[in-house]
Structure formats: structure tokens, C-alpha cells
Amino acid sequence: MKLIFLAVATLCLAATPLRAELRLTGVITDHAVLQRDVPIHVWGDDSPAARITISFHGQSIATTANNLGLWEAWLAPEPAGGPFTLTVHGTSELTRSDLLVGDVWFASGQSNMEMPLSGFPPGAHVTNAEQEIAQADMPQVRLLRMEHQSSASPLESISAVWQTCTPATARDFSAVAYFFARAIHQREHVPIGVIDSSWGGTPIDSWISLDALSADASLMQAFAARAGFADKQTHLELIEGAEKRANAEAEAHHQPKPSHPWHPDPSSWVPAGLYNGMVAPFTPYSIKGFLWYQGETDSAPDRANLYAKLLPTLIADWRRQWGQGNLPFLFVQISSFDSPPENWGLIRDSQRRSLDVTKTGMAVTLDIGQRDNVHPPDKQTVGARLALAGRTVAYGETGLEWSGPLYRQTTRQEGALEVWFDHAEGLHSMGNELRGFEVAGADGRFFPASARVQGTSVLVSSAEVAEPVQVRYAWQNFTDANLYNGASLPASTFVAQVP
């Protein structure tokens, strides 16, 4: 009888017109940037069958809400400009003002992307932070900082709002994304909007949809890693309680608080959890491209081997979810940091190999890393190198050297290997001795190699290896490797074996 009652009640509700308040997607707030030169997507909800009219910069278009009250419309593409006002008429009226039309970039990743201009207290800072913050007055640049949220299913709404770039708003915004936006705005002279949707200490699989993760059986290892993480959380409450007691005891005795291991938020390590909570709400919003800085967390021994598959999966997944074709995807190769027993070299090489995916660009940051600091302060160089890649990959600028030397192939020489590079004009070592190369024989044991530049190639050999068959460069977690091209851009980590 109870089931019959519920069924009848459900039918009655379905047959009863729902009354709702007119709402516009939370992604479009005052001060937003709308993507130029593509159809502008506008969506929201109202009462079922409500007639909706949208007006924007001389355009007017009408649509009707469906039986769930959902509505959407597409305005014709607009060139860069503004500020404009968007008005939506339905059962009531909504207005969004000070809207610009320009280029929108979606920035994501973990803590080196999230790190704001003001730094992470107490010790992680950005170079010349106070001066940079004081100068962050750019009315044509708009910032949206997404709150942390993980979800079991894709979310549609957000509470974050767009803000004009000022010293007050920029200080808590991603430094890397800010420096990228500044460089692109100064070069392209169009409004730039940046969405910062990042969360420190998170693995890549948290940022990929369940659809994409479940489509490839080889990615099930990500769920196994999640299970291992969950097992480690069994006694987390007890551990945190003990740490709090230790802190209280130290304070009572006027002693410094003891250091404790970092504990990630368990919800941020759920496969697809951050995609659902922090990526999915933006997928209906037209953008110019993506910025990605992540990988440190995946350098752990139980994760590193899978990164070469997961990063291309994320790129394809996000492009499919946005439905705008092969949107430019610009990413930062993780830097240089002494963190045994992790494998930063493997992650950096996996990132390099992801350049095989069309319309991607990578900023190498080996030379700005610090041995004992996972958050290197020079975020200006990171943003500038991302912008170099963006100028070619996203904006089609020609004649610009935007990448450091990238491994092309290896050929055999007598007792040596000759390594050839792309983006190698002006190849040289920064300093007298070329460092960072290693070679291995058939046994797979690597030894430091002597190396010298020969035009656009490097000849490497070692007295310890009579017949080298493998070569690698900048493989150690922290490296002082120093190969550059004539544009003063550093070479990427790589490992290769001769045929």
C-alpha cells in the first residue's frame, strides 16, 4: 500500500505545474568575461513553460523553459569588448552588469597552481609578492576563485563570483594564473577572464570524470590507489587527536609545536570527486582553453606509473565535456624537489610525452625548483613560460620560440650516444659543464655521463658503460641539469632507448 501511495503521489507531482523563481547560471555574475568569437551560452531555470527572453549588446533571443523549468539559449558570437549588460526576462527579471567579452581560461591543479600571490603562510611565498600585489590593478582582467568542493555526482551550481582584478582580489588568487593572464592581456589587448579551480595535494584522478575513468580498464589502478589511501585513513581520527594533544602539551610548556605529517582531506582524493564538484559546473561555459599545474601528488610509487595514461585521459575528457573541439591545453611540468622515495623524473617525462596530444603546450620549470621547497617562489617565470606556449598554441603566433629543447631521437656512436632535440637552435649549457645526463647499458644501470653540445645534438658517454643503449636527462627528483636553447628556455626531462 505504501508503494502504491508513493507512486500516485509522484504522478500527481509530475502533473502539477511547478512554480519556480527565474535563475541564471551562477557562472555568469556581474564582472564576468564571456568568450569572444564563439556562440555565447546562457542557461538557467524558471517555472515550466515560462517564456524567457535574453538581451545582450543589441541582441535579443527568446526560448521556453522545459517541463522541469530548465532553459538555455545561444547568443551570436561577439568580438572582444565591453562592458555590457545582460538582461533575462522570465517570470521575473535578472540583470548582470559590467560584462566583458574576451578570452576565458580555466586554471586547475594542485597547490602550485592554487598558491596565491600572497603565498601560503607561514613560509611559502611568491617572489616580490607585495610589489606584485600592489601593481595588480587591471580592470580588463577578471578573476573567479572556485571554492573547494568534492561531490559524488556532477554539480551544476557554484557560489563563487567574478571579480575585477585589483590588489585586494589578486592577493588571494592563483599566482601562476594571474601572471599568465597579465602576460596574455598585455600581448593580446583583449579582456581576460581566469577561473581558478584548484586544490592543493590532490591526485589527477580526482579531476577526471567517472565516465572517462571507467572507459579504460587500465585506469582501474586509480581506484586501487584510492582503496590504499582509504585504508590509511582508518586511524586518522586517532592520529589527529594525538597530534592535538601533543600541540596542547607543547603550548602548556611554552615550547614550539611539534611538526606533524600533512593529512589531505579524504574527500579530495575520491576519483572524479573534484571533477564533479569543481570542473563540471563550468563545462557549459565557453572558454578559450585550459591551464594545468599538477603531478606532485602522483609522484608516489603507487601512482607514478599511471600518470602517462591519466594526463592524456584528462585532456580528452575535459575537451569532450566542454564540447568545443580541441581546446588548447597548456600545462606546467612539475619542478625540481628532493622528495625520496617519490619519482618526479617519471612524472616529468610522462608530462613531456603528453605533448603528443594535439594543441598542447608545456612550460618546463626545472631551473626554478628548490631542493627543500615544494612551492618554489618564482611563479612569474612559470606564468611567463605558459604564456609563451599559449601565444603559439592558442593564439597562432609564428616565429616565436616558445619551448625549451625537447627530445627527438637518439643515434649510436662508437661507445657513445648522440641525442637530438627539437627547439634546439642555440643549444648550450648554462655554465661551463653540461650536467644532468646519464647513460645505461643492457643491464639498465644508469651512470652519470659526460656530455657536450654538437649543434642541435648532445653527445653523451660514460667510462662506466662501454655500450650505452639508454640515455636520460634531469631524472633525479632535484636536479641541477643545465641544457638550454638560444631563447634561454630549459630542456625537459626525458628517458630514451636506442632502437
Residue pairs with C-beta under 8 A, 6 or more apart in sequence:
17 47
17 48
17 49
18 47
18 48
18 68
18 69
19 47
20 45
20 46
20 47
20 48
20 69
20 91
21 46
21 91
21 92
22 44
22 45
22 46
22 50
22 52
22 88
22 90
22 91
22 92
22 93
22 94
23 44
23 45
23 46
23 94
24 42
24 43
24 44
24 88
24 94
24 96
25 42
25 43
25 44
25 156
25 157
25 284
25 285
26 157
26 158
26 159
26 160
26 281
27 158
27 281
27 282
27 284
27 285
28 34
28 42
28 86
28 96
28 99
28 285
29 96
29 161
29 162
30 96
30 97
30 98
30 99
30 161
30 162
31 98
31 99
31 100
31 142
31 161
31 162
31 163
31 164
32 96
32 99
32 100
32 142
32 144
32 162
32 193
33 99
33 100
33 101
33 102
33 103
33 104
33 142
33 162
33 191
33 192
33 193
34 40
34 78
34 99
34 100
34 101
34 102
34 104
34 286
35 101
35 102
35 103
35 104
35 285
35 286
35 287
35 288
36 77
36 78
36 79
36 80
36 101
36 102
36 103
36 190
37 77
37 78
37 79
38 77
38 286
38 324
39 74
39 75
39 76
39 77
39 286
40 56
40 74
40 75
40 76
40 77
40 78
40 286
41 72
41 73
41 74
41 284
41 285
41 286
42 54
42 56
42 72
42 73
42 74
42 75
42 86
42 88
43 70
43 71
43 72
43 73
43 284
44 52
44 70
44 71
44 72
44 88
45 65
45 68
45 69
45 70
45 71
46 52
46 65
46 69
46 71
46 90
46 91
47 65
47 69
47 90
47 91
48 65
48 66
48 67
48 68
48 69
49 64
49 65
49 66
49 67
50 64
50 65
50 69
50 71
50 90
50 91
51 62
51 64
51 90
52 62
52 63
52 64
52 65
52 71
52 73
52 88
52 89
52 90
53 60
53 61
53 62
53 88
53 89
53 90
54 60
54 61
54 62
54 63
54 73
54 75
54 86
54 87
54 88
54 89
55 86
55 87
55 88
55 89
56 75
56 78
56 84
56 85
56 86
56 87
56 99
57 78
57 81
57 84
57 101
59 75
59 76
61 73
61 74
61 75
62 73
63 71
63 72
63 73
64 71
65 71
65 90
71 90
72 284
78 101
79 101
80 100
80 101
80 102
80 103
80 190
80 191
81 100
81 101
81 191
82 98
82 99
82 100
82 101
82 102
82 191
83 97
83 98
83 99
83 100
84 99
84 100
84 101
85 95
85 96
85 97
85 98
85 99
86 95
86 96
86 97
86 99
87 93
87 94
87 95
87 96
88 94
88 95
98 164
100 140
100 142
100 191
100 193
101 191
102 140
102 190
102 191
102 192
102 193
103 184
103 188
103 190
103 191
103 192
103 193
103 288
104 192
104 193
104 194
104 195
104 285
104 286
104 287
104 288
105 177
105 180
105 181
105 184
105 192
105 193
105 194
105 195
105 287
105 288
105 289
105 290
105 291
106 195
106 197
106 282
106 287
106 289
106 290
106 291
107 113
107 174
107 176
107 177
107 180
107 194
107 195
107 196
107 197
107 198
107 290
107 291
107 292
107 293
108 196
108 197
108 198
108 207
108 278
108 279
108 290
108 291
108 292
108 294
109 198
109 291
109 292
109 293
109 294
109 332
110 198
110 199
110 200
110 201
110 202
110 293
110 294
110 295
110 296
110 297
111 120
111 198
111 200
111 201
111 296
111 374
111 375
112 176
112 293
112 294
112 296
112 332
112 334
112 335
112 374
112 375
112 376
112 382
113 174
113 176
113 177
113 196
113 198
113 291
113 292
113 293
113 294
113 332
114 174
114 196
114 198
114 199
114 200
115 124
115 126
115 174
115 175
115 176
115 200
115 375
115 379
116 126
116 171
116 172
116 173
116 174
116 175
117 126
117 129
117 132
117 133
117 136
117 170
117 171
117 172
117 173
117 175
117 178
118 126
118 129
118 133
118 171
118 172
119 125
119 126
119 129
119 377
120 375
124 373
124 375
124 377
125 377
126 132
126 175
126 377
126 379
127 377
127 378
127 379
127 380
128 380
132 175
132 380
133 167
133 170
133 171
134 167
135 167
136 165
136 166
136 167
136 169
136 170
136 171
136 178
137 165
137 166
137 167
138 165
138 182
138 185
139 164
139 165
140 185
140 190
140 191
140 192
141 164
141 165
141 181
141 182
141 185
141 191
141 192
141 193
141 194
142 162
142 163
142 164
142 165
142 191
142 192
142 193
142 194
143 162
143 163
143 164
143 165
143 169
143 170
143 173
143 178
143 181
143 193
143 194
143 196
144 160
144 161
144 162
144 163
144 193
144 194
144 195
144 196
145 160
145 163
145 172
145 173
145 174
145 196
146 158
146 160
146 195
146 196
146 197
146 198
146 278
147 158
147 159
147 160
148 199
148 265
148 268
148 277
148 278
149 155
149 277
149 278
150 206
150 265
150 267
150 268
150 270
150 273
150 274
150 276
150 277
150 278
151 273
151 276
151 277
152 270
152 273
152 276
153 276
154 209
154 275
154 276
154 280
154 281
155 276
155 277
155 280
155 281
156 280
156 281
157 281
158 281
158 282
162 193
163 169
165 173
165 178
165 181
170 178
173 194
173 196
174 194
174 196
174 198
175 379
175 383
176 291
176 293
176 332
176 379
176 382
176 383
176 386
177 194
177 196
177 291
177 383
178 194
178 383
179 379
179 380
179 382
179 383
179 384
179 387
180 194
180 291
180 383
180 386
180 387
180 390
181 192
181 194
182 383
183 383
183 384
183 387
184 192
184 387
184 390
184 391
184 395
185 191
185 192
187 387
187 391
187 395
188 395
194 291
195 282
195 287
197 278
197 279
197 282
198 293
199 268
199 274
199 278
201 262
201 264
201 268
201 297
202 264
202 268
202 269
202 274
202 294
202 297
203 222
203 225
203 269
203 297
203 298
203 303
204 294
204 295
204 297
204 298
204 307
204 310
204 311
204 314
205 213
205 219
205 222
205 225
205 226
205 271
205 272
205 310
206 268
206 269
206 270
206 271
206 272
206 273
206 274
206 275
207 274
207 275
207 278
207 279
207 294
207 314
208 271
208 272
208 275
208 310
208 313
208 314
208 317
209 272
209 275
209 276
209 279
209 280
209 317
209 321
210 271
210 272
210 275
211 317
212 313
212 314
212 316
212 317
212 320
213 219
213 222
213 223
213 271
213 272
213 313
216 309
216 313
218 309
219 306
219 309
219 310
219 313
221 306
222 271
222 306
222 310
223 271
225 302
225 303
225 306
226 269
226 270
226 271
228 302
229 266
229 269
230 266
233 266
236 263
236 266
239 263
240 263
243 258
243 260
246 257
246 258
246 260
247 257
247 258
250 256
250 257
250 258
251 257
267 273
268 274
275 317
279 318
279 321
280 321
283 321
283 322
283 323
286 322
286 324
287 322
287 324
287 327
288 327
288 328
288 394
289 327
289 328
289 329
289 330
289 390
289 393
289 394
290 315
290 318
290 327
290 328
290 329
290 330
290 331
291 330
291 331
291 386
292 314
292 329
292 330
292 331
292 332
293 331
293 332
293 334
293 382
295 307
295 311
295 333
295 334
295 347
295 348
295 350
295 351
296 334
296 337
296 344
296 347
296 374
297 303
298 304
298 306
298 307
298 310
298 347
299 334
299 339
299 342
299 343
299 344
299 346
299 347
299 477
300 342
301 341
301 342
301 343
304 342
304 343
304 346
304 347
304 350
305 346
307 346
307 347
307 350
307 351
308 349
308 350
308 353
308 354
311 331
311 350
311 351
311 354
312 354
312 356
312 357
315 329
315 354
315 357
315 360
316 357
318 327
318 329
319 325
319 326
319 327
319 329
326 358
326 359
327 359
328 359
328 360
328 361
328 390
328 393
328 394
329 357
329 359
329 360
329 361
330 360
330 361
330 362
330 363
330 386
330 389
330 390
330 393
330 394
331 351
331 354
331 360
331 361
331 362
331 363
332 362
332 363
332 365
332 382
332 385
332 386
333 348
333 351
333 352
333 362
333 363
333 364
333 365
333 366
333 492
333 493
334 344
334 347
334 348
334 351
334 365
335 365
335 366
335 368
335 369
335 376
336 344
336 365
336 366
336 367
336 368
336 369
336 370
336 371
336 474
336 477
336 478
336 479
337 344
337 369
337 370
337 371
337 372
337 373
337 374
337 477
337 478
338 371
338 372
338 477
338 478
339 374
339 477
339 478
340 477
342 477
343 477
344 476
344 477
345 472
345 474
345 475
345 476
345 477
345 493
345 495
348 366
348 474
348 492
348 493
349 475
349 492
349 493
349 494
349 495
351 362
352 362
352 406
352 407
352 492
352 493
352 494
354 360
354 362
355 361
355 362
355 406
359 393
359 394
360 393
361 386
361 389
361 390
361 392
361 393
361 394
361 402
361 403
362 389
362 403
362 492
363 382
363 385
363 386
363 388
363 389
364 385
364 403
364 404
364 489
364 490
364 491
364 492
365 376
365 381
365 382
365 385
366 474
366 479
366 481
366 490
366 492
366 493
367 430
367 482
367 490
368 376
368 378
368 381
368 382
369 376
369 478
370 376
370 377
371 478
385 489
388 400
388 402
388 403
388 489
389 402
389 403
391 397
391 400
391 402
392 398
392 400
392 402
393 402
401 423
401 425
401 485
401 486
401 487
401 489
402 489
403 422
403 423
403 489
404 423
404 484
404 485
404 487
404 489
404 490
404 491
404 492
405 421
405 422
405 423
405 424
405 427
405 483
405 484
405 485
405 489
405 490
405 491
405 492
406 421
406 422
406 423
406 491
406 492
406 494
407 419
407 420
407 421
407 422
407 473
407 492
407 494
407 496
408 420
408 421
408 422
409 419
409 420
409 496
410 417
410 418
410 419
410 420
410 471
410 496
410 497
410 498
411 417
411 418
411 420
411 498
412 418
412 498
413 459
415 461
415 466
415 467
415 468
416 459
416 460
416 461
416 468
417 439
417 459
417 460
417 461
417 468
417 471
417 498
418 454
418 457
418 458
418 459
418 460
419 437
419 457
419 458
419 459
419 460
419 471
419 473
419 496
420 456
420 457
421 427
421 456
421 457
421 458
421 491
423 485
423 489
424 455
424 456
424 457
424 485
425 456
425 485
425 486
425 487
426 485
426 486
426 487
427 453
427 455
427 456
427 457
427 458
427 483
427 484
427 485
427 486
428 453
428 483
428 484
428 485
428 486
429 435
429 453
429 482
429 483
429 484
430 482
430 483
430 484
430 490
431 482
434 451
434 452
434 453
434 458
434 482
434 483
435 451
435 480
435 481
435 482
436 451
436 473
436 474
436 479
436 480
436 481
436 482
436 483
437 448
437 449
437 450
437 451
437 458
437 460
437 471
437 472
437 473
437 481
438 446
438 447
438 448
438 449
438 462
438 471
438 472
438 473
438 475
439 446
439 447
439 449
439 460
439 461
439 462
439 465
439 468
439 470
439 471
440 446
440 447
440 465
440 468
440 469
440 470
440 471
440 472
441 465
441 466
441 467
441 468
441 469
441 470
442 467
442 469
444 470
446 470
446 472
446 475
447 462
447 464
447 465
448 462
449 460
449 461
449 462
449 465
449 468
449 471
450 460
450 461
450 462
451 458
451 459
451 460
452 458
452 459
453 483
458 483
460 468
460 471
461 468
462 468
469 497
469 498
470 495
470 496
470 497
470 498
471 495
471 496
472 493
472 494
472 495
472 496
473 481
473 483
473 491
473 492
473 493
473 494
473 495
474 481
474 491
474 492
474 493
474 494
475 493
475 495
479 493
481 490
481 491
481 493
482 490
483 490
483 491
484 490
484 491
485 491
